[in-house]
Amino acid sequence: MTTANGERVLIALGGNAMTGPDGDATPDAQRRAVEAAVGPVADLVAGGAQVVLTHGNGPQVGNLLIKNQLAAGVVPPVPLDWCGAQTQATIGVLLLNALDRALAERGVDRPVAVVATRTLVDAADPGFDAPEKPVGRYFPVHEADRGRAHGETWRSFGAKGWRRVVASPEPREIIDAPAVDALLAAGFIVVAAGGGGVPVVRADGGLRGVEAVIDKDLAAQLLARHVSATTMVIATNVEYAMTGYGTPDERPIRRTTAARLRAYAAEGEFAGGSMGPKVEAAVRFVEAGGERAAITSLEHIGDAADGKAGTVIEL
């Protein structure tokens, strides 16, 4: 580990870090997955870095939506922004406890804090007029009808069934970034903007939550810029972004530039629902002045932060 003392590094943990290897999202599976994921993060902290963590929450929000759906005849469903806030807290506490333990094992005395984080979106974002982001599981049509009775938008996916769709607006501002910045300055490791943050819009002189989900990697690069991070690492389930992914011509992308990655994206190299947003987030961070971004697997987080592993993007 050669990360310079005091360097600010933002690490975005993918959904695979929050569930078991087979996608199991039971409490025990989530706890074990988080405990495994924080080891490389603790190593980075032990090397002297100031660390901000963000994380995915797709499976957890999906579980809450199922509870909403099944209990809709008994208790009113809670809105999607509430689901995001709840999962920020539950996953945040898992990360807090796991990091405390991992740091103690390394002889590192550093406090950890979790910040309930709001992300500003534009109320006029076109996604609100034409929701396209599927959330939760597939259900039969009568369950979709029940959701629609509560004002939700559902779409048929043929033989698979019906699934709720929501807006995924562009993140504009991390409202609570100043709190993250202050905690970093006080020596804390900070967990923030989980699941991309709780989506809010400006309305009636204040902020109001909205039914939407925000891409966590796009929000992560925005938070990284707000707190002047020098490096951003997006941890996922593969060691590299690839060209020709899933074909005989598959090749890892190692050290590259933001311009080159944009060219690959324009050629259709990255799937919109998986690697595409990660590449876009990494490129935006570097283009906005970040020193380095990297996309890699969990076990290579430390080396990726030093530009020695994964797909490393510089200007």
C-alpha positions in Angstrom: 0.0 0.0 0.0 1.5 3.3 -1.1 -1.4 5.6 -0.8 -0.1 8.9 0.6 -1.1 9.8 4.2 -4.2 12.0 4.2 -5.2 11.3 0.6 -9.0 11.3 0.2 -10.3 8.2 -1.5 -13.9 7.4 -2.3 -14.8 3.8 -2.6 -18.1 2.7 -4.1 -19.0 -0.8 -3.1 -21.2 -2.7 -5.5 -24.3 -4.7 -4.7 -22.2 -7.9 -4.6 -20.5 -6.6 -1.5 -23.8 -6.5 0.3 -25.2 -10.0 -0.4 -24.0 -13.6 -0.4 -22.2 -15.1 -3.4 -25.5 -16.4 -4.8 -27.4 -13.1 -4.2 -28.7 -14.3 -0.8 -29.9 -11.2 1.0 -30.8 -12.8 4.4 -29.5 -10.8 7.4 -26.7 -13.3 8.1 -25.6 -13.4 4.5 -25.5 -9.6 4.3 -23.5 -9.4 7.5 -20.9 -11.9 6.3 -20.6 -10.2 2.9 -20.1 -6.8 4.5 -17.5 -8.2 6.9 -15.6 -9.7 3.9 -15.8 -6.5 1.9 -14.4 -4.1 4.5 -11.0 -5.9 4.8 -9.4 -4.1 1.8 -11.0 -0.8 3.0 -9.5 -1.2 6.4 -6.1 -1.9 4.8 -6.4 1.4 2.8 -7.2 3.3 6.1 -4.2 1.6 7.8 -2.1 2.9 5.0 -3.0 6.5 5.9 -5.9 7.3 3.5 -9.0 9.3 4.4 -11.8 7.1 3.2 -15.4 7.8 2.1 -17.6 4.7 1.4 -20.7 4.5 -0.7 -22.7 1.4 -1.4 -25.4 -0.2 -3.4 -28.8 -1.1 -1.9 -30.7 -2.8 -4.8 -31.5 -6.1 -3.1 -32.4 -4.5 0.2 -34.8 -2.0 -1.4 -36.2 -4.8 -3.5 -37.0 -6.7 -0.2 -38.7 -3.7 1.2 -40.8 -3.3 -1.9 -41.9 -6.9 -1.6 -43.0 -6.2 2.0 -44.9 -3.2 0.7 -46.6 -5.2 -1.9 -47.6 -8.2 0.3 -48.8 -6.0 3.1 -50.5 -3.3 1.1 -53.9 -4.5 2.2 -52.9 -4.2 5.9 -50.6 -1.1 6.1 -50.0 1.7 3.6 -46.9 1.1 1.4 -44.1 3.5 2.3 -42.6 5.6 -0.5 -39.4 4.7 -2.3 -37.4 7.5 -0.8 -38.3 6.1 2.6 -37.0 2.7 1.5 -33.7 4.3 0.4 -33.4 6.0 3.8 -34.1 2.8 5.7 -31.5 0.8 3.7 -28.9 3.6 4.2 -29.3 3.0 7.9 -29.3 -0.7 8.0 -26.4 -1.2 5.6 -24.6 1.7 7.2 -24.7 0.1 10.6 -23.5 -3.2 9.2 -20.5 -1.3 7.6 -19.9 0.6 10.8 -19.7 -2.5 13.0 -17.6 -4.4 10.4 -15.2 -1.6 10.0 -14.8 -1.1 13.7 -13.8 -4.7 14.0 -11.5 -4.8 11.0 -9.7 -1.6 12.1 -9.2 -3.0 15.6 -7.7 -6.1 14.2 -5.1 -3.9 12.4 -4.4 -1.8 15.4 -6.0 1.3 13.9 -8.0 3.6 16.1 -10.2 5.6 13.7 -13.9 6.5 14.3 -16.6 5.6 11.7 -19.7 7.6 11.0 -22.8 7.0 8.8 -24.5 10.0 7.2 -28.1 9.8 6.1 -27.6 11.5 2.8 -30.0 13.3 0.4 -29.3 13.7 -3.3 -31.0 16.6 -5.1 -32.6 15.8 -8.5 -34.5 18.1 -10.9 -38.3 17.8 -10.5 -38.4 18.4 -14.3 -36.1 15.5 -15.1 -37.7 13.6 -18.1 -37.5 10.3 -16.2 -40.4 11.3 -14.0 -42.7 11.5 -17.1 -41.6 8.2 -18.5 -40.3 5.9 -15.7 -38.1 3.1 -17.0 -36.0 1.8 -14.1 -37.3 -1.7 -13.0 -37.2 -2.2 -9.2 -38.2 -5.2 -7.1 -39.3 -8.6 -8.3 -41.7 -9.9 -11.0 -45.3 -10.2 -9.9 -48.5 -11.5 -11.5 -50.9 -8.9 -12.9 -53.2 -8.8 -9.9 -50.3 -7.7 -7.7 -49.4 -5.1 -10.3 -53.0 -3.8 -10.2 -52.8 -3.5 -6.4 -49.6 -1.4 -6.8 -51.2 0.8 -9.5 -54.1 1.4 -7.1 -51.5 3.1 -4.9 -50.3 5.3 -7.7 -47.4 3.1 -8.8 -46.3 2.5 -12.4 -45.9 -1.1 -13.5 -44.9 -2.7 -16.8 -45.4 -6.1 -18.3 -42.3 -8.1 -19.0 -44.1 -10.9 -20.8 -43.9 -14.4 -19.5 -41.7 -13.2 -16.6 -44.6 -11.2 -15.1 -45.1 -7.5 -14.1 -42.5 -5.3 -12.5 -42.7 -1.8 -11.0 -40.8 0.9 -12.9 -39.6 4.2 -11.5 -37.7 7.3 -12.5 -33.9 7.3 -12.3 -33.1 11.0 -12.5 -29.7 12.6 -12.9 -28.1 13.4 -9.5 -27.5 17.2 -9.3 -26.1 17.8 -5.8 -25.2 15.8 -2.7 -27.1 17.9 -0.1 -25.3 16.5 2.9 -21.8 16.6 1.4 -20.7 19.4 3.9 -21.4 17.0 6.8 -19.2 14.4 5.1 -16.5 16.9 4.6 -16.6 18.0 8.3 -16.4 14.4 9.5 -13.5 13.7 7.3 -11.7 16.7 8.6 -12.3 15.4 12.1 -10.7 12.1 11.3 -13.7 9.9 10.6 -14.2 7.3 8.0 -17.5 8.2 6.5 -20.3 6.0 5.0 -22.5 8.3 2.9 -24.8 8.5 -0.2 -25.8 4.8 0.1 -27.9 3.7 -2.8 -27.1 6.9 -4.6 -28.7 8.9 -1.8 -32.3 9.6 -0.9 -33.8 11.5 -3.9 -35.2 14.9 -3.1 -36.4 17.9 -5.1 -36.8 21.5 -4.2 -40.5 22.4 -3.5 -42.4 24.9 -1.4 -39.2 26.5 -0.1 -37.7 23.3 1.1 -36.8 19.7 0.1 -39.3 16.9 -0.6 -38.6 13.2 -1.2 -39.6 11.7 -4.5 -40.4 8.2 -5.9 -37.1 7.5 -7.7 -33.8 5.7 -7.5 -30.5 7.2 -8.3 -27.6 5.4 -9.9 -25.1 4.9 -7.0 -22.0 5.3 -9.1 -23.1 8.6 -10.7 -23.9 9.9 -7.2 -20.6 8.6 -5.9 -18.6 10.6 -8.4 -20.6 13.7 -7.5 -19.9 13.2 -3.7 -16.2 12.5 -4.5 -16.0 15.9 -6.3 -17.9 17.7 -3.4 -15.4 16.5 -0.8 -12.3 17.0 -3.0 -11.3 13.3 -3.2 -8.2 12.7 -5.3 -9.1 9.1 -6.2 -12.3 7.2 -6.7 -12.5 3.4 -6.8 -15.6 1.6 -8.1 -15.6 -1.9 -6.7 -17.6 -4.5 -8.6 -17.6 -8.2 -9.3 -15.0 -8.2 -12.1 -11.3 -7.1 -12.0 -11.5 -5.0 -15.2 -13.9 -3.2 -17.5 -13.7 -5.1 -20.9 -14.0 -4.6 -24.6 -15.8 -7.3 -26.4 -17.3 -8.5 -23.1 -18.8 -12.0 -23.3 -17.3 -12.7 -26.8 -14.1 -14.5 -27.9 -12.5 -11.1 -28.5 -13.0 -10.1 -24.8 -10.0 -8.0 -23.6 -9.4 -6.2 -20.3 -8.9 -2.5 -20.3 -6.0 -1.6 -18.0 -4.6 1.9 -17.8 -6.5 4.3 -20.1 -7.8 7.8 -20.5 -11.2 9.4 -20.0 -11.3 10.2 -23.8 -10.5 6.6 -24.7 -13.2 5.2 -22.5 -15.7 7.7 -23.9 -14.8 6.4 -27.4 -15.4 2.8 -26.3 -18.7 3.8 -24.8 -19.8 5.4 -28.0 -19.0 2.2 -29.8 -21.4 0.3 -27.5 -18.8 -1.6 -25.5 -20.5 -1.2 -22.1 -23.9 -2.4 -21.1 -26.3 0.3 -19.9 -27.5 -1.6 -16.9 -24.1 -2.7 -15.6 -20.7 -1.4 -16.6 -22.0 1.6 -18.5 -22.9 3.7 -15.5 -19.6 2.8 -13.8 -17.6 3.9 -16.8 -19.6 7.1 -17.1 -19.0 7.9 -13.4 -15.3 7.2 -13.6 -14.9 9.4 -16.7 -16.9 12.3 -15.1 -14.8 12.2 -12.0 -11.6 12.5 -13.9 -12.9 15.1 -16.4 -13.9 17.2 -13.4 -10.4 17.2 -11.9 -10.1 14.0 -10.1 -6.5 12.5 -10.2 -7.5 8.9 -10.8 -10.5 6.6 -11.0 -10.5 2.9 -11.1 -12.9 0.1 -11.7 -12.0 -3.3 -10.2 -13.0 -6.2 -7.9 -13.2 -5.9 -4.1 -10.0 -7.7 -3.4 -8.0 -5.2 -5.5 -9.3 -2.0 -4.0 -6.0 -1.0 -2.4 -3.9 -1.5 -5.4 -6.5 0.2 -7.6 -6.4 3.3 -5.4 -2.6 3.4 -6.2 -3.2 2.9 -9.9 -1.7 -0.6 -9.8 -4.8 -2.8 -10.5 -8.0 -2.8 -12.4 -9.1 -0.4 -15.1 -7.3 2.8 -14.2 -8.6 6.0 -15.7 -6.6 9.3 -15.8 -7.2 12.4 -17.9 
